[in-house]
Amino acid sequence: MRGSRTPCAACRYLRRKCVETCVFAPYFCNAEGPSNFAAVHKVFGASNFSKLISRLPEHDRCDAVRSLCYEAHSRLRDPIYGSVSQIFSLHQQVVSLQAQVALLREEASRKSRQEEQGKVLAQVVPQVVSDFNLNQMSDVAPTSMDHNETLSSSNESLSFQEVMFPWSPVT
């Protein structure tokens, strides 16, 4: 809708006069207009693009043009997969990040359980230790044996048996 003053990027690219009823003017007048229209024209063609846009309701055209420009640029970067490769890559990132979130949640719950167990132990252990120390003190009786006598008596009670393995040589 530029009139005869300044043509839109599409009319400039096609080297034609931009009329008041130009289908391209509302969508290709911004700074990215020339590169967007060049991509759309190369991938879809100007005629096919204008047919696509004119078939849509007025309120859906802006989003459709934006989507077609994105697809055209993607198709020029990757002629085989187009935007599907970007969508697949983003999907893989989402899956990877979801796995990382699951691992981090598991680790956080494990740490919180350990902290809870640590708090319980911090409350229980001092009482158990003090009870244990009191019981040991009352059970201890003085003895007349010294350390060497204890070792010799414990060594005498040990007996060794020779073990024969099937692979050991017979002597």
N, C-alpha and C positions, 0 to 999 in steps of 0.2 A: 504494500500500500504506500509506496514511496512516490508515485507519480513520475514526473520527468526530471526531478532534481537529482537525486542520488539513487542509483539502482541498488537493489539488495545484492547480497553476495552471490545468490544463485543466478540472477540475471546478468551480473557482471561476469560470472564464470561462463555462462552460455552466450555471452556477448549479444544480448538482446535488450530491448527497452523494457524497463520495469513499469508495468501499468498499474492502475489503481486496484485492479482485481487479481493481482499476482498471488498465486497460491503459496509461494515460497517466502514472500516478504516478511510475514509475521514471525518466521522461525529462523531466518538466516540474516538478521540485521545486527547481531551482536559481534563481539570481537572474534569469537570462534566461528562465525558464520562461513567465511571462505573455506577453512579446512574441513568443517563439518559437511558442507555441501559437496566439496570435491570428493570426500570419502563416500557419501551417499550416492553421488552420481556414478562413481566408478563401480560400486558394488551393485546398486539397484537400477541405476539409470534414472534420469530426470523424469521421463514420462511415467514409468512404473511408480516412482515415488509420488508424483502428483496424483495419480489414480488412487493409490493407497490412502493418501491424506484426504482427498475429496470424498471418499466413501465413509469416512468416520464422522461421528457427531462432532460439532464444534468444540465441546468441552473436553473431548478426549484427544484432540489433535496435538496439543503441546506435549503431552506425555508420550504419544506415539512417535513424534519427531525426535524427541530425546532418546527414546529406545532405539529407533532406527539408526540414529547417528552413532550411538554406542556400538551397536551391532556392526555397522559399516567399518568403524575404526578397528574393532576387534577382528573382523574378517580380513582387513588389510594386514594387520600384524600377524595373524595366524590363518592363512587361507584354508586350511583343512578343517580345523575345529571352531574357529571364530571365538565367540564368547563362551562356548561350552568349556573350553580349556580353563578359562578364568573361573568359571563357576565350579568346575571340578576341583581346581586348586583351592578355592575358598572352602569348599566342602571338606576337603582333606584337613585344612587348618582347623575347621570347627571340630571335626572328629578328634584330632590330636589334642586340642585344647580341652575338650570334654574329658578325655582320658586323664590329662594332667589335673584337672579339677577334681576328678574322682580320687586320684592318688593323694592329692593334697588334703582332701576331706578325710580320707582314711587315716592319713598321718596325723591330722589334727585331732581326730577322735581318739587315736591310740595315745597321743601325748596327754590328752585330757584325762584318759583313764589312768595313765601312769601317775599323773599329778594327784588324782583322787586317791589312788592306792598309796602314794607317798604320804599324803596327809593322814590317812588312816594308820599307816605304819608309824608315823611320827607320834601319833597319840597312843598307840598300843605298845610299841617297843619299850619306851621308858618304864612303863608299869611292869611288863614282863621281865625286864632286866633287873629291876629292883626286887621283884618277887623271887627270881632265880638266885640272886646274890644272898638274900636272906635265908633261903633254903640251904644253900651250900655252906653258909657260915655255921648253921646249926648242925649239919651232918659231919663236919670235919672234926676228927678226933686226933689228938697227938699220937704219933707212932714213934717207935724207937729205931725203925729201919732207916738206913741211909740210902742214898740214891744208887750206889753200886750194888747193894744187896737186892734192890728191886730189879735191876737189870739182869743180874745173874739168875735170879729165880724165874724171871720171865723167859730167859733163853733156854733154861732147862726144860720148860714145859713144851717147847716147840719140838716137833719131830718132823723129819723130812722123809718123803717116800720118793723113790726113783720112778720116773714116769717113762714108759717106753712108747715111742711113736712108731707107726708102721714104716716110716721112711728112715728111721735111725738105724745105724749099723749095729749088728748083734756083736756083743763082746764076750 
